[in-house]
Amino acid sequence: MSRHLKLRRLGCAMALALAGAGAHATEGGGLGIYPDGLENFMSGALPPPGVHMLVYAGGARYDTLRGNDGERVPVPGFKVDVNVLAPRLIWVTQQQVVGGQLAFHAIAPLLDVTAKAAGQRNRSTGLGDMTLGVALGYHPSESLHYVVGLDMYAPTGEYDRKDPSSLGKNYWTAQPVFALSRISPDGFNADLKVMYDFNFTNSATDTRSGQALHADYALGWGVGKGWVLGMGGYAFQQVTDDSGPNSAAGRARAFGIGPSVRYMNERGWLFTAKWQQDFKVKNRPEGAQLYVKLGIPF
């Protein structure tokens, strides 16, 4: 088989694998379970005991496919748009476990996905794959905070292996999480959220996506009155191969970077925004994303 034909087949497989909330590489060389770069400032700072609401919103736009060596894969008319509105409910209990605040959370992503390739157009709207998680929050000082936890991604989104705009991935994912925040109203701010994906088998394709290590980050400087200005992005690396008939041709890699901003006031309102551009992409789609986060006090 010629290299050109191999690339076209890889591109078609990637296009057919695109789905869900705009995350990264999985079976077929498409996108995986978590939208990398979604988190921003304050990702490692658990709020006080009580019930809290966060809302994530934004869009991801992909217009290029990259192969195993980072080369452009020729798929005519390739474009994927993913719009997301994702409410997140957090319950921070009064209970302490091994010195940390015990907390639970759930995310229900509402998606609008449009996928175009080779003259075909598919669109799906509705509920994507939900996230359920448990965490422990620690506060070593007024400026330093961190969280350890476990998130489970449930296959609640509608899935059709022949529809590239499917809202779900049709498999479970277990994701250990560590997040760290350094907060300063008039100085250096830094946030890092590190995740590791253990993907289960997609029963419709008998394929298991490879494990992946990825992280969101944000760096900034407090300029007063609750504002922090800086930059943020993500890093993604698939660390084991896919297995099964719909496996990707190789492991995926991607990075993202762009401007980031945060506003927070004493009444508990929180707003962050980040635009990021993908680069150094291998074996997955490439594009740009804009994500905002709103914390709503009860």
Stockholm file with secondary structure:
# STOCKHOLM 1.0

chainA/1-298         MSRHLKLRRLGCAMALALAGAGAHATEGGGLGIYPDGLENFMSGALPPPGVHMLVYAGGARYDTLRGNDGERVPVPGFKVDVNVLAPRLIWVTQQQVVGGQLAFHAIAPLLDVTAKAAGQRNRSTGLGDMTLGVALGYHPSESLHYVVGLDMYAPTGEYDRKDPSSLGKNYWTAQPVFALSRISPDGFNADLKVMYDFNFTNSATDTRSGQALHADYALGWGVGKGWVLGMGGYAFQQVTDDSGPNSAAGRARAFGIGPSVRYMNERGWLFTAKWQQDFKVKNRPEGAQLYVKLGIPF
#=GR chainA/1-298 SS CCHHHHHHHHHHHHHHHCCTTSCCCCGGGCCCSSCTTCCCTTTTCCCCSEEEEEEEEEEEEEEEEECTTSCBCCCTTCEEEEEEEEEEEEEEEEEEETTEEEEEEEECCEEEEEEEETTEEEEEEEECCEEEEEEEEECSSSSEEEEEEEEEEECCSCCCTTCTTCSCCSSCEEEEEEEEEECCTTSEEEEEEEEEEEECEETTTTEECCCEEEEEEEEEEEEETTEEEEEEEEEEEECSCCBSTTCCSSCCEEEEEEEEEEEECTTSCEEEEEEEEEEEEESEEEEEEEEEEEEECC
#=GC SS_cons         CCHHHHHHHHHHHHHHHCCTTSCCCCGGGCCCSSCTTCCCTTTTCCCCSEEEEEEEEEEEEEEEEECTTSCBCCCTTCEEEEEEEEEEEEEEEEEEETTEEEEEEEECCEEEEEEEETTEEEEEEEECCEEEEEEEEECSSSSEEEEEEEEEEECCSCCCTTCTTCSCCSSCEEEEEEEEEECCTTSEEEEEEEEEEEECEETTTTEECCCEEEEEEEEEEEEETTEEEEEEEEEEEECSCCBSTTCCSSCCEEEEEEEEEEEECTTSCEEEEEEEEEEEEESEEEEEEEEEEEEECC
//
